[in-house]
Structures are given as structure tokens and as C-alpha cells.
Amino acid sequence: MFKLTIPPPLLFLLCTALMWLIKRFLPAYLPDYRHIVILILGTFIIIMAVIIAVLAVITIRKAKTTMSPFLLQNTTQMVTWGIYSKSRNPMYLSLLLGLIAWAIWLGSIWVWFVLPLFIWLITYFQIKPEEQILTQKFGQRYLDYSRQVRRWW
């Protein structure tokens, strides 16, 4: 199994740039994509993404454990409360929601194809290796948690 060498926020930024390039060079706009409802919907999704990310950071800080996806060996405890009782990966979920909002605002049909790419990259290169490390570290307790709480939401 490979490990992601690009930090997830940087992967997010690369995907936003790819989406912008796709919009720029393959324009195929959705009907009424500049409508005020689209602006409001995108803004609502961004607000949700920020709330989820902030709740995740607050919960991790309260647990006094590592937030870095590259320092999982420094994890001192499993965090299963707060936002982590709804999603095992709320920080990655917030990045995905940011990409969804960006896709809405861009209004191009083709940019939506970047979302499955992001999900695959983050799942295969980041989440799965994290899950292996957490299973090794916490054993059956982590396996039980992963059966009870979804990966994304």
C-alpha cells in the first residue's frame, strides 16, 4: 500500500486548480449556473465544510493527540466522540465539500469528474494507510469503531 506524500490540503488545492483549468479549456456550462441560488448553495456548502473542519480540529485538540496525517504513530488515543461519531474522516469530508462548492460555483459539467478522482486519491493513498496504522495501534477497538461510523458521513 502506498502512502500519500502530498499533504491532503495540497491535494485539495491541486484539484481546485485542475477544476479551474478544466473549466477554462473545456467550457460546458450548466444552465443558469450564475443564478443567485447557485451562489447561495455553494456558500452554504462552504459554511458546512468550515464548520465540520473546525469541529474536527477542536475535537482533536481536546483529545490532545496528533492532527497530522503523517504522524499517526504519535496518536495517543482514538477519537470517537463529537464530529468523529458521525464521520471517521471529517477533515477529508470538509475538503470534499469545498470541492463540491467550487464545482457548483464554476458551473462546468466537466469539473464534476474531479470529485471522484479526489475521493479515490484520498481514500487509496491516505485513508486506507491511516486505517491500517490505527488498526495496528488500537486493534479490535478501532475495527468496532470503523463498523459503527462511516468513512465519509
Contacts in CASP RR format, 6 or more apart in sequence:
PFRMAT RR
TARGET T0000
AUTHOR 0000-0000-0000
METHOD contacts of the structure
MODEL  1
MFKLTIPPPLLFLLCTALMWLIKRFLPAYLPDYRHIVILILGTFIIIMAV
IIAVLAVITIRKAKTTMSPFLLQNTTQMVTWGIYSKSRNPMYLSLLLGLI
AWAIWLGSIWVWFVLPLFIWLITYFQIKPEEQILTQKFGQRYLDYSRQVR
RWW
1 128 0 8 1.000
1 129 0 8 1.000
1 132 0 8 1.000
2 124 0 8 1.000
2 125 0 8 1.000
2 129 0 8 1.000
3 125 0 8 1.000
3 126 0 8 1.000
3 129 0 8 1.000
4 11 0 8 1.000
4 69 0 8 1.000
4 121 0 8 1.000
4 122 0 8 1.000
4 125 0 8 1.000
4 126 0 8 1.000
4 129 0 8 1.000
6 14 0 8 1.000
7 69 0 8 1.000
7 70 0 8 1.000
8 69 0 8 1.000
8 91 0 8 1.000
8 92 0 8 1.000
8 95 0 8 1.000
8 122 0 8 1.000
8 126 0 8 1.000
9 95 0 8 1.000
11 95 0 8 1.000
11 118 0 8 1.000
11 121 0 8 1.000
11 122 0 8 1.000
12 95 0 8 1.000
12 98 0 8 1.000
12 99 0 8 1.000
12 118 0 8 1.000
15 99 0 8 1.000
15 114 0 8 1.000
15 117 0 8 1.000
15 118 0 8 1.000
16 99 0 8 1.000
16 102 0 8 1.000
18 114 0 8 1.000
19 99 0 8 1.000
19 102 0 8 1.000
19 103 0 8 1.000
19 106 0 8 1.000
19 108 0 8 1.000
19 111 0 8 1.000
19 114 0 8 1.000
20 106 0 8 1.000
22 108 0 8 1.000
22 110 0 8 1.000
22 111 0 8 1.000
22 113 0 8 1.000
22 114 0 8 1.000
23 106 0 8 1.000
23 107 0 8 1.000
23 108 0 8 1.000
23 110 0 8 1.000
23 111 0 8 1.000
26 108 0 8 1.000
26 110 0 8 1.000
27 108 0 8 1.000
28 108 0 8 1.000
28 109 0 8 1.000
28 110 0 8 1.000
29 107 0 8 1.000
29 108 0 8 1.000
29 109 0 8 1.000
30 107 0 8 1.000
30 108 0 8 1.000
30 109 0 8 1.000
32 38 0 8 1.000
33 104 0 8 1.000
33 106 0 8 1.000
33 107 0 8 1.000
33 108 0 8 1.000
38 104 0 8 1.000
38 105 0 8 1.000
38 107 0 8 1.000
39 105 0 8 1.000
41 104 0 8 1.000
42 100 0 8 1.000
42 101 0 8 1.000
42 104 0 8 1.000
42 105 0 8 1.000
43 101 0 8 1.000
45 97 0 8 1.000
45 98 0 8 1.000
45 100 0 8 1.000
45 101 0 8 1.000
45 104 0 8 1.000
46 97 0 8 1.000
46 98 0 8 1.000
46 101 0 8 1.000
48 97 0 8 1.000
49 93 0 8 1.000
49 94 0 8 1.000
49 95 0 8 1.000
49 97 0 8 1.000
49 98 0 8 1.000
49 101 0 8 1.000
50 94 0 8 1.000
52 83 0 8 1.000
52 87 0 8 1.000
52 90 0 8 1.000
52 91 0 8 1.000
52 93 0 8 1.000
52 94 0 8 1.000
52 97 0 8 1.000
53 90 0 8 1.000
53 91 0 8 1.000
53 94 0 8 1.000
55 82 0 8 1.000
55 83 0 8 1.000
55 90 0 8 1.000
56 83 0 8 1.000
56 84 0 8 1.000
56 90 0 8 1.000
56 91 0 8 1.000
56 94 0 8 1.000
57 67 0 8 1.000
57 91 0 8 1.000
59 79 0 8 1.000
59 81 0 8 1.000
59 82 0 8 1.000
59 83 0 8 1.000
59 84 0 8 1.000
60 66 0 8 1.000
60 67 0 8 1.000
60 79 0 8 1.000
61 67 0 8 1.000
63 76 0 8 1.000
63 77 0 8 1.000
63 79 0 8 1.000
64 76 0 8 1.000
65 74 0 8 1.000
65 75 0 8 1.000
65 76 0 8 1.000
65 77 0 8 1.000
65 79 0 8 1.000
66 72 0 8 1.000
66 74 0 8 1.000
66 75 0 8 1.000
66 76 0 8 1.000
68 74 0 8 1.000
69 126 0 8 1.000
69 130 0 8 1.000
72 130 0 8 1.000
72 133 0 8 1.000
72 134 0 8 1.000
72 137 0 8 1.000
73 133 0 8 1.000
73 137 0 8 1.000
75 133 0 8 1.000
75 134 0 8 1.000
75 137 0 8 1.000
78 134 0 8 1.000
78 138 0 8 1.000
78 141 0 8 1.000
78 142 0 8 1.000
78 145 0 8 1.000
80 145 0 8 1.000
80 149 0 8 1.000
83 90 0 8 1.000
84 90 0 8 1.000
84 149 0 8 1.000
85 149 0 8 1.000
86 149 0 8 1.000
86 150 0 8 1.000
86 153 0 8 1.000
87 93 0 8 1.000
87 149 0 8 1.000
87 150 0 8 1.000
87 151 0 8 1.000
87 152 0 8 1.000
87 153 0 8 1.000
88 145 0 8 1.000
88 146 0 8 1.000
88 149 0 8 1.000
88 150 0 8 1.000
88 151 0 8 1.000
89 127 0 8 1.000
89 151 0 8 1.000
89 152 0 8 1.000
92 122 0 8 1.000
92 126 0 8 1.000
92 127 0 8 1.000
92 152 0 8 1.000
93 152 0 8 1.000
93 153 0 8 1.000
95 118 0 8 1.000
95 122 0 8 1.000
96 115 0 8 1.000
96 118 0 8 1.000
96 119 0 8 1.000
96 122 0 8 1.000
96 152 0 8 1.000
99 114 0 8 1.000
99 115 0 8 1.000
99 118 0 8 1.000
100 115 0 8 1.000
102 111 0 8 1.000
103 111 0 8 1.000
103 112 0 8 1.000
103 114 0 8 1.000
103 115 0 8 1.000
123 151 0 8 1.000
127 151 0 8 1.000
131 142 0 8 1.000
131 146 0 8 1.000
134 142 0 8 1.000
135 142 0 8 1.000
135 143 0 8 1.000
END
